Amino acid sequence: MPYNPNKHHRRSIRLKGYDYSQAGLYFVTICVKDRLCLFGYIENDKMILNDAGRMVENEWLKIPQRFPNIHLHAYVVMPNHFHAIMEIVGATLVVVRNDETAQTDKGQPQGIAPIKPKTVGDMVGAFQSIATVEYIRGVKQLNWAPFNGKLWQRNYWEHIIRDEQSYHRISKYIINNPKNWNDDKFYDH
């Protein structure tokens, strides 16, 4: 089907004009496509991770190795979604030198290319991609439950945390999420 802008438009849910690579705290929610409960179950108000859930948790904990300017805060893997607070610290522009000897006709070094700082979307996308590859491996080798087409929903939800009160409220929400599973909007009754 050819692209039709009247039908095939995606509206961004991101804050217009906001630089999502800048230092700050971000609350993200990522959902499994079709809200399939693939990562474990809730028992006695606690999240019991299955092997797939432990894999998702492990891949999240590796994010600072891939993105050194990220600090992880509260997070929870739920049966069919994931909540986390991530912090981008000291975001700066990085410059890479391709060829130190080349010079322009004005005597300026050539081959210096700025590297665009990684955004929240870049980091969430990397996490989703790596977790998907590992999940597919689990389906093939460990008989994990299959999924339909894509592991994750097409988009993710984010919220810029602007003050300490909001940070504490969201942290509490994340920590208490398993206790509130029956009332969770992601719980498929």
LINZIMO-V153923 format. One record per residue. N is the residue number from 1. RES is the residue in one small letter. PHI is phi as a letter, one per 20 degrees, with the letter a starting at -180 (* if undefined). D_FIRST is the distance of its C-alpha to the first C-alpha in whole Angstrom. Layout:
BEGIN
n=N res=RES phi=PHI d_first=D_FIRST
n=N res=RES phi=PHI d_first=D_FIRST
END
This chain:
BEGIN
n=1 res=m phi=* d_first=0
n=2 res=p phi=f d_first=4
n=3 res=y phi=f d_first=7
n=4 res=n phi=c d_first=9
n=5 res=p phi=f d_first=12
n=6 res=n phi=f d_first=13
n=7 res=k phi=d d_first=11
n=8 res=h phi=d d_first=10
n=9 res=h phi=d d_first=14
n=10 res=r phi=d d_first=16
n=11 res=r phi=e d_first=20
n=12 res=s phi=f d_first=22
n=13 res=i phi=e d_first=25
n=14 res=r phi=e d_first=27
n=15 res=l phi=f d_first=30
n=16 res=k phi=g d_first=29
n=17 res=g phi=n d_first=31
n=18 res=y phi=e d_first=33
n=19 res=d phi=e d_first=33
n=20 res=y phi=f d_first=33
n=21 res=s phi=d d_first=34
n=22 res=q phi=f d_first=38
n=23 res=a phi=g d_first=40
n=24 res=g phi=r d_first=40
n=25 res=l phi=d d_first=40
n=26 res=y phi=c d_first=36
n=27 res=f phi=e d_first=36
n=28 res=v phi=c d_first=32
n=29 res=t phi=c d_first=31
n=30 res=i phi=c d_first=28
n=31 res=c phi=d d_first=27
n=32 res=v phi=f d_first=26
n=33 res=k phi=g d_first=23
n=34 res=d phi=m d_first=23
n=35 res=r phi=l d_first=27
n=36 res=l phi=f d_first=28
n=37 res=c phi=e d_first=32
n=38 res=l phi=d d_first=32
n=39 res=f phi=d d_first=35
n=40 res=g phi=p d_first=38
n=41 res=y phi=b d_first=39
n=42 res=i phi=e d_first=42
n=43 res=e phi=c d_first=45
n=44 res=n phi=l d_first=48
n=45 res=d phi=m d_first=46
n=46 res=k phi=c d_first=45
n=47 res=m phi=e d_first=42
n=48 res=i phi=d d_first=43
n=49 res=l phi=f d_first=40
n=50 res=n phi=e d_first=39
n=51 res=d phi=g d_first=39
n=52 res=a phi=f d_first=35
n=53 res=g phi=f d_first=36
n=54 res=r phi=f d_first=39
n=55 res=m phi=f d_first=37
n=56 res=v phi=g d_first=34
n=57 res=e phi=f d_first=38
n=58 res=n phi=f d_first=39
n=59 res=e phi=f d_first=36
n=60 res=w phi=f d_first=36
n=61 res=l phi=f d_first=40
n=62 res=k phi=e d_first=39
n=63 res=i phi=g d_first=37
n=64 res=p phi=f d_first=40
n=65 res=q phi=f d_first=41
n=66 res=r phi=e d_first=37
n=67 res=f phi=c d_first=38
n=68 res=p phi=f d_first=41
n=69 res=n phi=e d_first=41
n=70 res=i phi=d d_first=40
n=71 res=h phi=d d_first=42
n=72 res=l phi=e d_first=41
n=73 res=h phi=d d_first=43
n=74 res=a phi=g d_first=42
n=75 res=y phi=b d_first=40
n=76 res=v phi=b d_first=39
n=77 res=v phi=e d_first=37
n=78 res=m phi=d d_first=36
n=79 res=p phi=g d_first=35
n=80 res=n phi=c d_first=31
n=81 res=h phi=b d_first=31
n=82 res=f phi=b d_first=33
n=83 res=h phi=d d_first=35
n=84 res=a phi=b d_first=37
n=85 res=i phi=d d_first=38
n=86 res=m phi=c d_first=38
n=87 res=e phi=c d_first=40
n=88 res=i phi=e d_first=39
n=89 res=v phi=d d_first=43
n=90 res=g phi=l d_first=44
n=91 res=a phi=f d_first=41
n=92 res=t phi=c d_first=42
n=93 res=l phi=f d_first=40
n=94 res=v phi=d d_first=41
n=95 res=v phi=d d_first=41
n=96 res=v phi=d d_first=41
n=97 res=r phi=d d_first=43
n=98 res=n phi=e d_first=41
n=99 res=d phi=b d_first=44
n=100 res=e phi=f d_first=48
n=101 res=t phi=e d_first=49
n=102 res=a phi=f d_first=47
n=103 res=q phi=c d_first=48
n=104 res=t phi=f d_first=47
n=105 res=d phi=f d_first=49
n=106 res=k phi=e d_first=50
n=107 res=g phi=n d_first=51
n=108 res=q phi=e d_first=49
n=109 res=p phi=g d_first=47
n=110 res=q phi=e d_first=44
n=111 res=g phi=n d_first=41
n=112 res=i phi=e d_first=41
n=113 res=a phi=c d_first=38
n=114 res=p phi=f d_first=37
n=115 res=i phi=e d_first=35
n=116 res=k phi=f d_first=33
n=117 res=p phi=g d_first=35
n=118 res=k phi=f d_first=33
n=119 res=t phi=e d_first=31
n=120 res=v phi=g d_first=31
n=121 res=g phi=f d_first=27
n=122 res=d phi=f d_first=28
n=123 res=m phi=f d_first=31
n=124 res=v phi=f d_first=29
n=125 res=g phi=f d_first=26
n=126 res=a phi=f d_first=29
n=127 res=f phi=f d_first=30
n=128 res=q phi=f d_first=27
n=129 res=s phi=f d_first=26
n=130 res=i phi=f d_first=30
n=131 res=a phi=f d_first=30
n=132 res=t phi=f d_first=27
n=133 res=v phi=g d_first=28
n=134 res=e phi=f d_first=31
n=135 res=y phi=f d_first=30
n=136 res=i phi=g d_first=28
n=137 res=r phi=g d_first=31
n=138 res=g phi=f d_first=33
n=139 res=v phi=f d_first=31
n=140 res=k phi=f d_first=32
n=141 res=q phi=d d_first=35
n=142 res=l phi=c d_first=37
n=143 res=n phi=m d_first=35
n=144 res=w phi=f d_first=33
n=145 res=a phi=g d_first=31
n=146 res=p phi=f d_first=28
n=147 res=f phi=c d_first=25
n=148 res=n phi=e d_first=21
n=149 res=g phi=n d_first=19
n=150 res=k phi=c d_first=20
n=151 res=l phi=f d_first=24
n=152 res=w phi=d d_first=23
n=153 res=q phi=g d_first=22
n=154 res=r phi=g d_first=19
n=155 res=n phi=d d_first=22
n=156 res=y phi=c d_first=26
n=157 res=w phi=d d_first=28
n=158 res=e phi=c d_first=31
n=159 res=h phi=b d_first=34
n=160 res=i phi=e d_first=36
n=161 res=i phi=e d_first=40
n=162 res=r phi=d d_first=42
n=163 res=d phi=b d_first=46
n=164 res=e phi=f d_first=48
n=165 res=q phi=f d_first=48
n=166 res=s phi=f d_first=44
n=167 res=y phi=g d_first=44
n=168 res=h phi=f d_first=47
n=169 res=r phi=f d_first=45
n=170 res=i phi=f d_first=42
n=171 res=s phi=g d_first=44
n=172 res=k phi=f d_first=45
n=173 res=y phi=g d_first=42
n=174 res=i phi=f d_first=41
n=175 res=i phi=f d_first=44
n=176 res=n phi=e d_first=44
n=177 res=n phi=g d_first=41
n=178 res=p phi=f d_first=42
n=179 res=k phi=f d_first=45
n=180 res=n phi=d d_first=42
n=181 res=w phi=g d_first=40
n=182 res=n phi=f d_first=40
n=183 res=d phi=d d_first=40
n=184 res=d phi=f d_first=37
n=185 res=k phi=f d_first=33
n=186 res=f phi=e d_first=32
n=187 res=y phi=f d_first=34
n=188 res=d phi=e d_first=32
n=189 res=h phi=f d_first=35
END
